[in-house]
Amino acid sequence: MRHFCRVDGTPAAGERIPLSPDESRHLTQVLRVREGLEVGLRNGCGLVATARVAAAGRREVVLEVIESRVLPAPAVRVTLVQAAIRNAALDPVLEKAVELGVAAVEIVDTERAVAGLDARDKHARWERVMTAAMKQSGNPWLPPVRTWESVAAYLRGRSADVPLLLCDLAPGATPAAAVLSGLAARKCAEAAIAIGPEGDFTPAERDQWLAAGALPVSLGPHVLRSETAALLAAGLAVRILTDCREQPA
């Protein structure tokens, strides 16, 4: 079984690096890794490296890098635009976003949000959740997380060149898979997909999305929880856009 650690920078082959106290403790006391065993290294910025445990003390683990390379940025970039929801629901969304290969997460405060973003800074919590997912999955890329005070603020700050899909409960919305397949057929490598809070966006917020050019899409006949919709939509977007680019011309 391959275990992964997070490191800073881009260590080269032959380099010895001490792990942080938290990483050392997790490796020796939780994973029970001992001297001589190999582990994978990730820095969240494309590093793919293998190292051998050179010393495994109770307070510090030292690794010796065997091989190291940095991958080019992924060709497909899916941005998950998630309405602010409570921690118990948001944590698994962030975790699975890393596992699925989402390129960026934008968290938007909304009028119907149960848990707002202005009361407390949650970035440290999100960093821990997403780092754990990176180490579990081995994904070399850690998506950045940004927050926005409103739907209008996000729409002002987004790139208008990236297709934007709005997961919508209104009748007549086109199936998300069909819209994504159309983008993939045009060799589109980027997409952003917006998920509402519990209770969905207000009519005024929905109008803002549509006025900004968002394409209303459906995730099926059932009303999904916000976190369920986020995982389904993100998984569909990453898979469909990636599959098309991997097919031979």
MIMI-747202 format. One record per residue (C-alpha): residue number from 1; x, y, z. Coordinates in Angstrom, 1 decimal. Layout:
<num:NUM, east:X, north:Y, up:Z> $
...
END
This chain:
<num:1, east:0.0, north:0.0, up:0.0> $
<num:2, east:1.3, north:3.4, up:-0.9> $
<num:3, east:1.1, north:6.2, up:1.7> $
<num:4, east:1.4, north:9.9, up:0.8> $
<num:5, east:2.8, north:12.8, up:2.6> $
<num:6, east:2.5, north:16.5, up:1.9> $
<num:7, east:5.8, north:18.5, up:1.6> $
<num:8, east:6.7, north:22.0, up:0.8> $
<num:9, east:8.7, north:23.0, up:-2.3> $
<num:10, east:10.0, north:20.5, up:-4.9> $
<num:11, east:12.6, north:18.2, up:-3.4> $
<num:12, east:15.0, north:16.6, up:-5.9> $
<num:13, east:16.2, north:13.0, up:-6.1> $
<num:14, east:18.8, north:12.2, up:-3.4> $
<num:15, east:17.6, north:15.0, up:-1.2> $
<num:16, east:16.9, north:14.3, up:2.5> $
<num:17, east:13.9, north:16.1, up:3.9> $
<num:18, east:12.5, north:16.2, up:7.5> $
<num:19, east:8.8, north:16.0, up:7.8> $
<num:20, east:6.7, north:18.4, up:9.9> $
<num:21, east:5.8, north:17.2, up:13.4> $
<num:22, east:2.2, north:16.5, up:12.3> $
<num:23, east:3.2, north:14.6, up:9.2> $
<num:24, east:5.8, north:12.6, up:11.2> $
<num:25, east:3.3, north:11.7, up:13.9> $
<num:26, east:0.7, north:10.6, up:11.3> $
<num:27, east:3.2, north:8.5, up:9.4> $
<num:28, east:4.7, north:6.7, up:12.4> $
<num:29, east:1.8, north:6.5, up:14.9> $
<num:30, east:-1.2, north:6.3, up:12.6> $
<num:31, east:0.1, north:4.6, up:9.5> $
<num:32, east:2.9, north:2.7, up:11.3> $
<num:33, east:5.4, north:3.3, up:8.6> $
<num:34, east:9.0, north:2.2, up:9.5> $
<num:35, east:12.5, north:2.8, up:8.2> $
<num:36, east:13.1, north:1.5, up:4.7> $
<num:37, east:9.5, north:1.7, up:3.5> $
<num:38, east:8.6, north:3.9, up:0.6> $
<num:39, east:6.1, north:6.7, up:0.6> $
<num:40, east:4.7, north:9.1, up:-2.0> $
<num:41, east:5.2, north:12.8, up:-1.8> $
<num:42, east:2.8, north:15.5, up:-2.9> $
<num:43, east:3.0, north:19.3, up:-2.6> $
<num:44, east:-0.4, north:20.2, up:-4.2> $
<num:45, east:1.3, north:21.8, up:-7.2> $
<num:46, east:2.0, north:18.9, up:-9.4> $
<num:47, east:4.8, north:17.2, up:-7.5> $
<num:48, east:4.9, north:13.4, up:-8.0> $
<num:49, east:7.8, north:11.9, up:-5.9> $
<num:50, east:8.8, north:8.7, up:-4.2> $
<num:51, east:10.9, north:8.7, up:-1.0> $
<num:52, east:12.3, north:6.1, up:1.4> $
<num:53, east:12.0, north:6.5, up:5.1> $
<num:54, east:15.6, north:7.1, up:6.2> $
<num:55, east:14.9, north:7.7, up:9.9> $
<num:56, east:11.7, north:7.3, up:11.8> $
<num:57, east:11.9, north:8.9, up:15.3> $
<num:58, east:9.0, north:9.5, up:17.6> $
<num:59, east:9.1, north:13.2, up:16.8> $
<num:60, east:10.6, north:13.5, up:13.4> $
<num:61, east:10.7, north:11.4, up:10.2> $
<num:62, east:13.4, north:12.0, up:7.7> $
<num:63, east:12.8, north:10.9, up:4.1> $
<num:64, east:15.3, north:10.4, up:1.3> $
<num:65, east:13.8, north:11.2, up:-2.1> $
<num:66, east:14.3, north:8.4, up:-4.7> $
<num:67, east:12.7, north:10.1, up:-7.7> $
<num:68, east:10.9, north:13.4, up:-8.3> $
<num:69, east:9.1, north:15.1, up:-11.1> $
<num:70, east:6.5, north:17.8, up:-11.6> $
<num:71, east:3.5, north:17.1, up:-13.9> $
<num:72, east:2.2, north:19.7, up:-16.3> $
<num:73, east:-1.1, north:21.3, up:-15.3> $
<num:74, east:-4.2, north:19.2, up:-16.2> $
<num:75, east:-5.7, north:19.9, up:-19.6> $
<num:76, east:-9.2, north:19.8, up:-18.1> $
<num:77, east:-10.2, north:22.5, up:-15.5> $
<num:78, east:-13.6, north:22.1, up:-13.8> $
<num:79, east:-14.5, north:24.8, up:-11.3> $
<num:80, east:-17.0, north:23.9, up:-8.6> $
<num:81, east:-19.0, north:27.0, up:-7.6> $
<num:82, east:-20.6, north:25.9, up:-4.3> $
<num:83, east:-23.1, north:27.9, up:-2.3> $
<num:84, east:-22.1, north:28.1, up:1.4> $
<num:85, east:-23.5, north:25.2, up:3.4> $
<num:86, east:-22.9, north:23.9, up:6.9> $
<num:87, east:-19.6, north:22.4, up:7.8> $
<num:88, east:-20.9, north:18.8, up:8.1> $
<num:89, east:-22.0, north:19.0, up:4.4> $
<num:90, east:-19.2, north:21.2, up:3.0> $
<num:91, east:-16.3, north:19.1, up:4.4> $
<num:92, east:-17.2, north:16.1, up:2.2> $
<num:93, east:-17.8, north:18.3, up:-0.8> $
<num:94, east:-14.2, north:19.7, up:-0.5> $
<num:95, east:-12.8, north:16.2, up:0.2> $
<num:96, east:-14.4, north:14.6, up:-2.8> $
<num:97, east:-13.6, north:17.6, up:-5.0> $
<num:98, east:-9.9, north:16.8, up:-4.5> $
<num:99, east:-10.5, north:13.1, up:-5.2> $
<num:100, east:-12.4, north:13.8, up:-8.3> $
<num:101, east:-9.8, north:16.2, up:-9.7> $
<num:102, east:-11.7, north:19.5, up:-9.5> $
<num:103, east:-9.4, north:22.4, up:-10.4> $
<num:104, east:-10.8, north:25.1, up:-8.2> $
<num:105, east:-13.6, north:25.6, up:-5.7> $
<num:106, east:-15.5, north:28.9, up:-5.3> $
<num:107, east:-17.7, north:29.2, up:-2.2> $
<num:108, east:-20.4, north:31.7, up:-2.6> $
<num:109, east:-22.5, north:33.2, up:0.3> $
<num:110, east:-26.2, north:33.3, up:-0.7> $
<num:111, east:-29.4, north:34.8, up:0.6> $
<num:112, east:-30.6, north:31.4, up:1.8> $
<num:113, east:-27.3, north:30.1, up:3.2> $
<num:114, east:-27.7, north:28.4, up:6.6> $
<num:115, east:-24.0, north:28.9, up:7.3> $
<num:116, east:-22.6, north:32.2, up:6.2> $
<num:117, east:-19.0, north:33.0, up:5.4> $
<num:118, east:-18.7, north:36.4, up:7.1> $
<num:119, east:-18.9, north:35.1, up:10.7> $
<num:120, east:-15.6, north:33.1, up:10.8> $
<num:121, east:-12.6, north:32.3, up:8.7> $
<num:122, east:-12.8, north:28.6, up:7.7> $
<num:123, east:-9.8, north:28.4, up:5.4> $
<num:124, east:-7.6, north:26.6, up:7.9> $
<num:125, east:-10.3, north:23.9, up:8.3> $
<num:126, east:-10.8, north:23.6, up:4.6> $
<num:127, east:-7.0, north:23.3, up:4.1> $
<num:128, east:-6.8, north:20.4, up:6.5> $
<num:129, east:-9.8, north:18.6, up:4.9> $
<num:130, east:-8.4, north:18.9, up:1.4> $
<num:131, east:-4.8, north:18.1, up:2.4> $
<num:132, east:-6.1, north:14.8, up:3.9> $
<num:133, east:-8.0, north:14.0, up:0.7> $
<num:134, east:-4.9, north:14.8, up:-1.4> $
<num:135, east:-2.8, north:12.4, up:0.7> $
<num:136, east:-5.5, north:9.7, up:0.6> $
<num:137, east:-6.0, north:9.9, up:-3.1> $
<num:138, east:-2.5, north:10.7, up:-4.3> $
<num:139, east:-3.9, north:13.5, up:-6.5> $
<num:140, east:-0.9, north:15.8, up:-7.1> $
<num:141, east:-3.1, north:18.9, up:-7.4> $
<num:142, east:-4.7, north:20.7, up:-4.5> $
<num:143, east:-7.5, north:23.0, up:-5.8> $
<num:144, east:-7.5, north:26.6, up:-4.5> $
<num:145, east:-10.6, north:27.8, up:-2.6> $
<num:146, east:-11.9, north:31.3, up:-2.8> $
<num:147, east:-14.9, north:32.8, up:-1.1> $
<num:148, east:-17.4, north:35.4, up:-2.4> $
<num:149, east:-19.8, north:37.5, up:-0.4> $
<num:150, east:-22.7, north:37.1, up:-2.9> $
<num:151, east:-23.7, north:35.7, up:-6.3> $
<num:152, east:-23.2, north:39.1, up:-7.8> $
<num:153, east:-19.7, north:39.4, up:-6.4> $
<num:154, east:-18.7, north:36.0, up:-7.9> $
<num:155, east:-20.2, north:36.9, up:-11.3> $
<num:156, east:-18.2, north:40.1, up:-11.3> $
<num:157, east:-15.0, north:38.3, up:-10.6> $
<num:158, east:-15.3, north:35.3, up:-12.8> $
<num:159, east:-13.8, north:34.8, up:-16.3> $
<num:160, east:-16.6, north:35.3, up:-18.8> $
<num:161, east:-14.7, north:33.0, up:-21.2> $
<num:162, east:-15.4, north:29.9, up:-19.2> $
<num:163, east:-18.7, north:28.2, up:-19.8> $
<num:164, east:-20.9, north:28.4, up:-16.7> $
<num:165, east:-23.6, north:25.7, up:-15.9> $
<num:166, east:-26.2, north:26.4, up:-13.3> $
<num:167, east:-27.8, north:23.3, up:-11.7> $
<num:168, east:-31.4, north:24.3, up:-11.8> $
<num:169, east:-34.7, north:22.9, up:-10.5> $
<num:170, east:-36.9, north:24.7, up:-13.0> $
<num:171, east:-38.7, north:22.6, up:-15.6> $
<num:172, east:-37.1, north:22.6, up:-19.0> $
<num:173, east:-33.5, north:22.6, up:-17.8> $
<num:174, east:-31.3, north:20.6, up:-20.2> $
<num:175, east:-29.7, north:17.4, up:-18.7> $
<num:176, east:-26.2, north:18.3, up:-17.4> $
<num:177, east:-24.6, north:15.3, up:-19.2> $
<num:178, east:-26.0, north:16.5, up:-22.6> $
<num:179, east:-24.6, north:20.1, up:-22.1> $
<num:180, east:-21.2, north:18.7, up:-20.9> $
<num:181, east:-21.1, north:16.3, up:-23.9> $
<num:182, east:-21.7, north:19.3, up:-26.2> $
<num:183, east:-18.9, north:21.2, up:-24.6> $
<num:184, east:-16.6, north:18.2, up:-24.9> $
<num:185, east:-17.5, north:17.7, up:-28.5> $
<num:186, east:-16.2, north:21.2, up:-29.1> $
<num:187, east:-13.0, north:20.3, up:-27.3> $
<num:188, east:-13.8, north:22.7, up:-24.5> $
<num:189, east:-11.3, north:22.1, up:-21.6> $
<num:190, east:-12.9, north:24.3, up:-19.0> $
<num:191, east:-16.2, north:24.6, up:-17.3> $
<num:192, east:-17.7, north:26.1, up:-14.1> $
<num:193, east:-20.7, north:24.5, up:-12.5> $
<num:194, east:-22.8, north:26.2, up:-9.8> $
<num:195, east:-24.7, north:24.5, up:-7.0> $
<num:196, east:-27.3, north:26.2, up:-4.8> $
<num:197, east:-27.8, north:26.0, up:-1.1> $
<num:198, east:-30.5, north:24.1, up:0.7> $
<num:199, east:-33.6, north:25.7, up:-0.5> $
<num:200, east:-31.9, north:26.7, up:-3.8> $
<num:201, east:-31.0, north:30.2, up:-5.0> $
<num:202, east:-33.6, north:32.9, up:-4.7> $
<num:203, east:-35.5, north:33.9, up:-7.9> $
<num:204, east:-33.4, north:37.1, up:-7.9> $
<num:205, east:-30.1, north:35.2, up:-7.6> $
<num:206, east:-31.3, north:32.8, up:-10.4> $
<num:207, east:-31.9, north:35.8, up:-12.6> $
<num:208, east:-28.4, north:37.0, up:-11.9> $
<num:209, east:-26.9, north:33.7, up:-13.0> $
<num:210, east:-29.0, north:33.6, up:-16.2> $
<num:211, east:-28.2, north:37.2, up:-17.0> $
<num:212, east:-24.5, north:36.4, up:-16.8> $
<num:213, east:-25.0, north:33.6, up:-19.4> $
<num:214, east:-25.2, north:30.6, up:-17.2> $
<num:215, east:-26.8, north:27.5, up:-18.8> $
<num:216, east:-29.5, north:26.0, up:-16.7> $
<num:217, east:-29.0, north:22.2, up:-16.4> $
<num:218, east:-30.7, north:19.4, up:-14.6> $
<num:219, east:-29.2, north:16.6, up:-12.5> $
<num:220, east:-32.3, north:14.4, up:-12.8> $
<num:221, east:-35.9, north:14.1, up:-11.6> $
<num:222, east:-35.2, north:14.2, up:-7.9> $
<num:223, east:-34.4, north:17.1, up:-5.6> $
<num:224, east:-30.9, north:16.5, up:-4.3> $
<num:225, east:-29.2, north:17.9, up:-1.3> $
<num:226, east:-26.7, north:20.6, up:-2.1> $
<num:227, east:-23.7, north:18.3, up:-1.2> $
<num:228, east:-25.1, north:15.4, up:-3.3> $
<num:229, east:-25.7, north:17.7, up:-6.3> $
<num:230, east:-22.1, north:19.1, up:-6.0> $
<num:231, east:-20.5, north:15.6, up:-6.1> $
<num:232, east:-22.7, north:14.4, up:-9.0> $
<num:233, east:-22.2, north:17.6, up:-11.1> $
<num:234, east:-18.4, north:17.7, up:-10.4> $
<num:235, east:-18.0, north:14.1, up:-11.2> $
<num:236, east:-19.9, north:14.3, up:-14.4> $
<num:237, east:-18.0, north:17.4, up:-15.6> $
<num:238, east:-14.6, north:16.0, up:-14.9> $
<num:239, east:-15.3, north:12.6, up:-16.4> $
<num:240, east:-17.1, north:13.8, up:-19.5> $
<num:241, east:-14.6, north:16.5, up:-20.4> $
<num:242, east:-11.6, north:14.3, up:-19.7> $
<num:243, east:-12.9, north:11.3, up:-21.6> $
<num:244, east:-13.4, north:13.3, up:-24.7> $
<num:245, east:-9.9, north:14.7, up:-24.6> $
<num:246, east:-8.4, north:11.3, up:-24.1> $
<num:247, east:-10.1, north:9.8, up:-27.1> $
<num:248, east:-7.9, north:9.6, up:-30.2> $
<num:249, east:-8.6, north:12.1, up:-32.9> $
END
